[in-house]
Amino acid sequence: MNRPSLSLLILLLATL
C-alpha cells in the first residue's frame, strides 16, 4: 500500500 490516496478514495466511495 504505497498509495494512501487510493485508500481514501475507496473510503469516500464506501461512505456514499
N, CA, C and O atoms as CSV, one atom per row, in Angstrom:
chain,resi,resn,atom,element,x,y,z
A,1,MET,N,N,0.851,-1.211,0.000
A,1,MET,CA,C,0.000,0.000,0.000
A,1,MET,C,C,0.873,1.242,0.000
A,1,MET,O,O,1.134,1.839,1.045
A,2,ASN,N,N,1.314,1.615,-1.175
A,2,ASN,CA,C,2.176,2.792,-1.282
A,2,ASN,C,C,1.373,4.042,-1.633
A,2,ASN,O,O,1.881,5.163,-1.614
A,3,ARG,N,N,0.092,3.805,-1.955
A,3,ARG,CA,C,-0.740,4.956,-2.327
A,3,ARG,C,C,-1.899,5.097,-1.345
A,3,ARG,O,O,-2.921,4.425,-1.487
A,4,PRO,N,N,-1.744,5.966,-0.355
A,4,PRO,CA,C,-2.797,6.195,0.637
A,4,PRO,C,C,-4.009,6.879,0.009
A,4,PRO,O,O,-5.129,6.760,0.505
A,5,SER,N,N,-3.773,7.588,-1.078
A,5,SER,CA,C,-4.863,8.298,-1.748
A,5,SER,C,C,-5.903,7.300,-2.258
A,5,SER,O,O,-7.101,7.582,-2.276
A,6,LEU,N,N,-5.421,6.138,-2.666
A,6,LEU,CA,C,-6.333,5.108,-3.167
A,6,LEU,C,C,-7.263,4.653,-2.044
A,6,LEU,O,O,-8.463,4.475,-2.251
A,7,SER,N,N,-6.701,4.468,-0.872
A,7,SER,CA,C,-7.499,4.051,0.285
A,7,SER,C,C,-8.541,5.118,0.614
A,7,SER,O,O,-9.683,4.809,0.953
A,8,LEU,N,N,-8.130,6.354,0.507
A,8,LEU,CA,C,-9.030,7.460,0.782
A,8,LEU,C,C,-10.192,7.465,-0.199
A,8,LEU,O,O,-11.341,7.697,0.178
A,9,LEU,N,N,-9.876,7.205,-1.461
A,9,LEU,CA,C,-10.906,7.175,-2.495
A,9,LEU,C,C,-11.910,6.071,-2.225
A,9,LEU,O,O,-13.117,6.275,-2.361
A,10,ILE,N,N,-11.424,4.922,-1.851
A,10,ILE,CA,C,-12.305,3.792,-1.545
A,10,ILE,C,C,-13.183,4.124,-0.342
A,10,ILE,O,O,-14.368,3.794,-0.315
A,11,LEU,N,N,-12.598,4.766,0.628
A,11,LEU,CA,C,-13.353,5.138,1.822
A,11,LEU,C,C,-14.466,6.119,1.458
A,11,LEU,O,O,-15.587,6.023,1.958
A,12,LEU,N,N,-14.140,7.047,0.592
A,12,LEU,CA,C,-15.121,8.029,0.147
A,12,LEU,C,C,-16.266,7.353,-0.592
A,12,LEU,O,O,-17.435,7.689,-0.404
A,13,LEU,N,N,-15.907,6.396,-1.432
A,13,LEU,CA,C,-16.922,5.659,-2.185
A,13,LEU,C,C,-17.793,4.834,-1.256
A,13,LEU,O,O,-18.995,4.692,-1.483
A,14,ALA,N,N,-17.189,4.292,-0.215
A,14,ALA,CA,C,-17.931,3.463,0.734
A,14,ALA,C,C,-18.924,4.305,1.528
A,14,ALA,O,O,-19.992,3.825,1.908
A,15,THR,N,N,-18.570,5.547,1.773
A,15,THR,CA,C,-19.452,6.421,2.550
A,15,THR,C,C,-20.657,6.859,1.731
A,15,THR,O,O,-21.705,7.200,2.280
A,16,LEU,N,N,-20.496,6.847,0.424
A,16,LEU,CA,C,-21.599,7.286,-0.442
A,16,LEU,C,C,-22.748,6.294,-0.438
A,16,LEU,O,O,-23.754,6.512,-1.114
